[in-house]
Amino acid sequence: MGAKNLIFYTKEHCPLCDKAHKLLQDLQKEIPFTIETVDIYKDDVLLEKYGLMIPVIEVEGVQIDYGMISIDKVKKALTNF
């Protein structure tokens, strides 16, 4: 089975997003997965949907966590899907 794809919804100048991205990069050392970074300000639909929630993490089409990201939730999602 190949590596899972994680979608990371973010925006510029977002301290929570920066912190979450660092956690995800550290987690990649333990679990193989790809990170697809999506800037919500480049898509009006995503901006409307996630504007106050970012960062938002989605794995295999399922929203896993948002805001203060729990690395344990992300790990569980990556190993269970």
OpenMM code with the backbone's topology and positions (N, CA, C; nanometers):
from openmm import Vec3, app, unit

residues = "MET GLY ALA LYS ASN LEU ILE PHE TYR THR LYS GLU HIS CYS PRO LEU CYS ASP LYS ALA HIS LYS LEU LEU GLN ASP LEU GLN LYS GLU ILE PRO PHE THR ILE GLU THR VAL ASP ILE TYR LYS ASP ASP VAL LEU LEU GLU LYS TYR GLY LEU MET ILE PRO VAL ILE GLU VAL GLU GLY VAL GLN ILE ASP TYR GLY MET ILE SER ILE ASP LYS VAL LYS LYS ALA LEU THR ASN PHE".split()
positions = [
    Vec3(0.0855, -0.1183, 0.0000),
    Vec3(0.0000, 0.0000, 0.0000),
    Vec3(0.0897, 0.1241, 0.0000),
    Vec3(0.0550, 0.2249, -0.0809),
    Vec3(0.1341, 0.3459, -0.0903),
    Vec3(0.1107, 0.4402, 0.0258),
    Vec3(0.1873, 0.5466, 0.0241),
    Vec3(0.1748, 0.6476, 0.1296),
    Vec3(0.0404, 0.7191, 0.1185),
    Vec3(-0.0147, 0.7532, 0.2299),
    Vec3(-0.1407, 0.8283, 0.2356),
    Vec3(-0.1147, 0.9723, 0.1918),
    Vec3(-0.2197, 1.0359, 0.1419),
    Vec3(-0.2110, 1.1770, 0.1065),
    Vec3(-0.2886, 1.2579, 0.2093),
    Vec3(-0.2227, 1.3543, 0.2670),
    Vec3(-0.2835, 1.4438, 0.3649),
    Vec3(-0.2979, 1.5806, 0.2995),
    Vec3(-0.4146, 1.6396, 0.3094),
    Vec3(-0.4350, 1.7751, 0.2579),
    Vec3(-0.4320, 1.8705, 0.3760),
    Vec3(-0.3485, 1.9714, 0.3637),
    Vec3(-0.3258, 2.0692, 0.4697),
    Vec3(-0.3761, 2.2046, 0.4203),
    Vec3(-0.4934, 2.2454, 0.4684),
    Vec3(-0.5508, 2.3745, 0.4310),
    Vec3(-0.4916, 2.4810, 0.5219),
    Vec3(-0.4408, 2.5872, 0.4618),
    Vec3(-0.3646, 2.6868, 0.5352),
    Vec3(-0.3806, 2.8241, 0.4710),
    Vec3(-0.3090, 2.9208, 0.5235),
    Vec3(-0.2975, 3.0538, 0.4626),
    Vec3(-0.1666, 3.1154, 0.5104),
    Vec3(-0.1258, 3.2222, 0.4466),
    Vec3(-0.0043, 3.2923, 0.4877),
    Vec3(-0.0276, 3.3639, 0.6201),
    Vec3(0.0806, 3.3863, 0.6923),
    Vec3(0.0775, 3.4617, 0.8183),
    Vec3(-0.0181, 3.3989, 0.9194),
    Vec3(-0.0047, 3.2693, 0.9387),
    Vec3(-0.0912, 3.1941, 1.0300),
    Vec3(-0.0019, 3.1141, 1.1253),
    Vec3(0.0214, 3.1649, 1.2463),
    Vec3(0.1084, 3.0938, 1.3410),
    Vec3(0.0622, 2.9509, 1.3721),
    Vec3(-0.0683, 2.9292, 1.3856),
    Vec3(-0.1177, 2.7929, 1.4100),
    Vec3(-0.0852, 2.7012, 1.2921),
    Vec3(-0.0945, 2.7558, 1.1724),
    Vec3(-0.0634, 2.6778, 1.0523),
    Vec3(0.0847, 2.6412, 1.0496),
    Vec3(0.1700, 2.7374, 1.0830),
    Vec3(0.3142, 2.7117, 1.0850),
    Vec3(0.3480, 2.6020, 1.1855),
    Vec3(0.2874, 2.6087, 1.3026),
    Vec3(0.3113, 2.5083, 1.4066),
    Vec3(0.2631, 2.3708, 1.3598),
    Vec3(0.1442, 2.3657, 1.3018),
    Vec3(0.0888, 2.2388, 1.2541),
    Vec3(0.1745, 2.1800, 1.1424),
    Vec3(0.2227, 2.2648, 1.0522),
    Vec3(0.3053, 2.2162, 0.9415),
    Vec3(0.4335, 2.1533, 0.9938),
    Vec3(0.4933, 2.2142, 1.0947),
    Vec3(0.6149, 2.1584, 1.1564),
    Vec3(0.5844, 2.0226, 1.2195),
    Vec3(0.4713, 2.0106, 1.2896),
    Vec3(0.4323, 1.8822, 1.3488),
    Vec3(0.4155, 1.7754, 1.2407),
    Vec3(0.3548, 1.8135, 1.1288),
    Vec3(0.3345, 1.7185, 1.0193),
    Vec3(0.4673, 1.6738, 0.9591),
    Vec3(0.5589, 1.7681, 0.9415),
    Vec3(0.6901, 1.7328, 0.8875),
    Vec3(0.7637, 1.6378, 0.9818),
    Vec3(0.7537, 1.6616, 1.1114),
    Vec3(0.8160, 1.5717, 1.2091),
    Vec3(0.7519, 1.4332, 1.2032),
    Vec3(0.6207, 1.4291, 1.1868),
    Vec3(0.5489, 1.3022, 1.1808),
    Vec3(0.5871, 1.2215, 1.0568),
    Vec3(0.6236, 1.2903, 0.9491),
    Vec3(0.6650, 1.2206, 0.8269),
    Vec3(0.7895, 1.1351, 0.8498),
    Vec3(0.8663, 1.1641, 0.9526),
    Vec3(0.9846, 1.0839, 0.9852),
    Vec3(0.9437, 0.9483, 1.0422),
    Vec3(0.8207, 0.9384, 1.0950),
    Vec3(0.7696, 0.8145, 1.1543),
    Vec3(0.6771, 0.7381, 1.0600),
    Vec3(0.5935, 0.8108, 0.9884),
    Vec3(0.4891, 0.7505, 0.9049),
    Vec3(0.5013, 0.8088, 0.7639),
    Vec3(0.5063, 0.7231, 0.6621),
    Vec3(0.5138, 0.7769, 0.5260),
    Vec3(0.3787, 0.8328, 0.4799),
    Vec3(0.3780, 0.9598, 0.4447),
    Vec3(0.2599, 1.0236, 0.3862),
    Vec3(0.3034, 1.1491, 0.3134),
    Vec3(0.2215, 1.1919, 0.2199),
    Vec3(0.2504, 1.3151, 0.1474),
    Vec3(0.1633, 1.4270, 0.2027),
    Vec3(0.2143, 1.5475, 0.1932),
    Vec3(0.1399, 1.6657, 0.2367),
    Vec3(0.1104, 1.7505, 0.1137),
    Vec3(-0.0165, 1.7690, 0.0864),
    Vec3(-0.0595, 1.8601, -0.0196),
    Vec3(-0.1063, 1.9876, 0.0497),
    Vec3(-0.0326, 2.0958, 0.0314),
    Vec3(-0.0645, 2.2223, 0.0967),
    Vec3(-0.1551, 2.3052, 0.0065),
    Vec3(-0.2674, 2.3510, 0.0629),
    Vec3(-0.3649, 2.4287, -0.0133),
    Vec3(-0.3896, 2.5607, 0.0590),
    Vec3(-0.3616, 2.6715, -0.0104),
    Vec3(-0.3868, 2.8056, 0.0435),
    Vec3(-0.5340, 2.8396, 0.0196),
    Vec3(-0.6104, 2.8525, 0.1270),
    Vec3(-0.7549, 2.8762, 0.1128),
    Vec3(-0.7857, 3.0107, 0.0482),
    Vec3(-0.6906, 3.1029, 0.0498),
    Vec3(-0.7143, 3.2342, -0.0107),
    Vec3(-0.7051, 3.2311, -0.1629),
    Vec3(-0.6689, 3.1169, -0.2193),
    Vec3(-0.6640, 3.1038, -0.3649),
    Vec3(-0.7906, 3.0400, -0.4207),
    Vec3(-0.8883, 3.0125, -0.3334),
    Vec3(-1.0134, 2.9491, -0.3756),
    Vec3(-1.1262, 3.0024, -0.2875),
    Vec3(-1.2183, 3.0777, -0.3477),
    Vec3(-1.3266, 3.1403, -0.2704),
    Vec3(-1.4124, 3.0387, -0.1953),
    Vec3(-1.4335, 2.9228, -0.2544),
    Vec3(-1.5148, 2.8194, -0.1890),
    Vec3(-1.4443, 2.7694, -0.0628),
    Vec3(-1.3148, 2.7442, -0.0736),
    Vec3(-1.2382, 2.6984, 0.0434),
    Vec3(-1.2288, 2.8075, 0.1492),
    Vec3(-1.2144, 2.9314, 0.1056),
    Vec3(-1.2087, 3.0429, 0.2002),
    Vec3(-1.3383, 3.0519, 0.2797),
    Vec3(-1.4503, 3.0369, 0.2111),
    Vec3(-1.5806, 3.0403, 0.2780),
    Vec3(-1.5959, 2.9225, 0.3741),
    Vec3(-1.5508, 2.8056, 0.3298),
    Vec3(-1.5676, 2.6833, 0.4093),
    Vec3(-1.4760, 2.6787, 0.5316),
    Vec3(-1.3491, 2.7173, 0.5138),
    Vec3(-1.2492, 2.6984, 0.6189),
    Vec3(-1.1937, 2.8270, 0.6795),
    Vec3(-1.2439, 2.9422, 0.6400),
    Vec3(-1.1869, 3.0702, 0.6803),
    Vec3(-1.1494, 3.0847, 0.8266),
    Vec3(-1.2369, 3.0456, 0.9174),
    Vec3(-1.2097, 3.0617, 1.0604),
    Vec3(-1.1588, 2.9339, 1.1258),
    Vec3(-1.1439, 2.8280, 1.0486),
    Vec3(-1.1066, 2.6981, 1.1055),
    Vec3(-0.9590, 2.6644, 1.0900),
    Vec3(-0.8895, 2.7275, 0.9993),
    Vec3(-0.7557, 2.6826, 0.9638),
    Vec3(-0.6588, 2.6868, 1.0810),
    Vec3(-0.5597, 2.5998, 1.0773),
    Vec3(-0.5359, 2.4987, 0.9750),
    Vec3(-0.6370, 2.3853, 0.9832),
    Vec3(-0.6601, 2.3234, 0.8683),
    Vec3(-0.7501, 2.2079, 0.8605),
    Vec3(-0.6726, 2.0938, 0.7955),
    Vec3(-0.6883, 1.9741, 0.8513),
    Vec3(-0.6205, 1.8561, 0.7980),
    Vec3(-0.7247, 1.7549, 0.7535),
    Vec3(-0.7032, 1.7049, 0.6331),
    Vec3(-0.7928, 1.6063, 0.5734),
    Vec3(-0.7091, 1.4869, 0.5263),
    Vec3(-0.7557, 1.3668, 0.5561),
    Vec3(-0.6889, 1.2448, 0.5114),
    Vec3(-0.7919, 1.1581, 0.4406),
    Vec3(-0.7585, 1.1164, 0.3184),
    Vec3(-0.8476, 1.0299, 0.2413),
    Vec3(-0.9897, 1.0869, 0.2331),
    Vec3(-0.9996, 1.2191, 0.2163),
    Vec3(-1.1291, 1.2837, 0.1997),
    Vec3(-1.2067, 1.3102, 0.3275),
    Vec3(-1.1468, 1.2788, 0.4425),
    Vec3(-1.2138, 1.2974, 0.5710),
    Vec3(-1.1412, 1.4052, 0.6512),
    Vec3(-1.2168, 1.5046, 0.6981),
    Vec3(-1.1581, 1.6087, 0.7826),
    Vec3(-1.1211, 1.5464, 0.9171),
    Vec3(-0.9947, 1.5560, 0.9532),
    Vec3(-0.9430, 1.4925, 1.0742),
    Vec3(-0.9379, 1.5891, 1.1917),
    Vec3(-0.8897, 1.7098, 1.1675),
    Vec3(-0.8743, 1.8056, 1.2768),
    Vec3(-0.8605, 1.9453, 1.2188),
    Vec3(-0.8792, 2.0451, 1.3053),
    Vec3(-0.8618, 2.1845, 1.2641),
    Vec3(-0.8247, 2.2684, 1.3851),
    Vec3(-0.7735, 2.3894, 1.3579),
    Vec3(-0.7330, 2.4787, 1.4672),
    Vec3(-0.6084, 2.4268, 1.5371),
    Vec3(-0.6192, 2.4001, 1.6657),
    Vec3(-0.5082, 2.3432, 1.7428),
    Vec3(-0.4995, 2.1943, 1.7080),
    Vec3(-0.4104, 2.1615, 1.6177),
    Vec3(-0.4018, 2.0259, 1.5639),
    Vec3(-0.3483, 1.9275, 1.6678),
    Vec3(-0.4172, 1.8141, 1.6799),
    Vec3(-0.3732, 1.7044, 1.7665),
    Vec3(-0.2944, 1.6052, 1.6818),
    Vec3(-0.1658, 1.5948, 1.7087),
    Vec3(-0.0831, 1.5032, 1.6313),
    Vec3(-0.1292, 1.3591, 1.6506),
    Vec3(-0.1861, 1.3280, 1.7666),
    Vec3(-0.2378, 1.1928, 1.7911),
    Vec3(-0.3550, 1.1604, 1.6989),
    Vec3(-0.4435, 1.2578, 1.6758),
    Vec3(-0.5558, 1.2368, 1.5830),
    Vec3(-0.5042, 1.2116, 1.4416),
    Vec3(-0.4024, 1.2881, 1.4034),
    Vec3(-0.3466, 1.2737, 1.2691),
    Vec3(-0.2803, 1.1368, 1.2548),
    Vec3(-0.2015, 1.0971, 1.3551),
    Vec3(-0.1366, 0.9650, 1.3529),
    Vec3(-0.2397, 0.8540, 1.3382),
    Vec3(-0.3443, 0.8620, 1.4178),
    Vec3(-0.4491, 0.7601, 1.4147),
    Vec3(-0.5128, 0.7530, 1.2759),
    Vec3(-0.5414, 0.8683, 1.2189),
    Vec3(-0.6029, 0.8717, 1.0861),
    Vec3(-0.5103, 0.8124, 0.9805),
    Vec3(-0.3831, 0.8441, 0.9885),
    Vec3(-0.2884, 0.7950, 0.8886),
    Vec3(-0.2645, 0.6449, 0.9001),
    Vec3(-0.2749, 0.5911, 1.0192),
    Vec3(-0.2495, 0.4479, 1.0368),
    Vec3(-0.3755, 0.3637, 1.0231),
    Vec3(-0.4934, 0.4244, 1.0350),
    Vec3(-0.6183, 0.3482, 1.0291),
    Vec3(-0.6870, 0.3501, 0.8937),
    Vec3(-0.6564, 0.4466, 0.8074),
    Vec3(-0.7249, 0.4535, 0.6777),
    Vec3(-0.6662, 0.3518, 0.5827),
] * unit.nanometer
topology = app.Topology()
chain = topology.addChain("A")
for resn in residues:
    res = topology.addResidue(resn, chain)
    for name in ("N", "CA", "C"):
        topology.addAtom(name, app.Element.getBySymbol(name[0]), res)
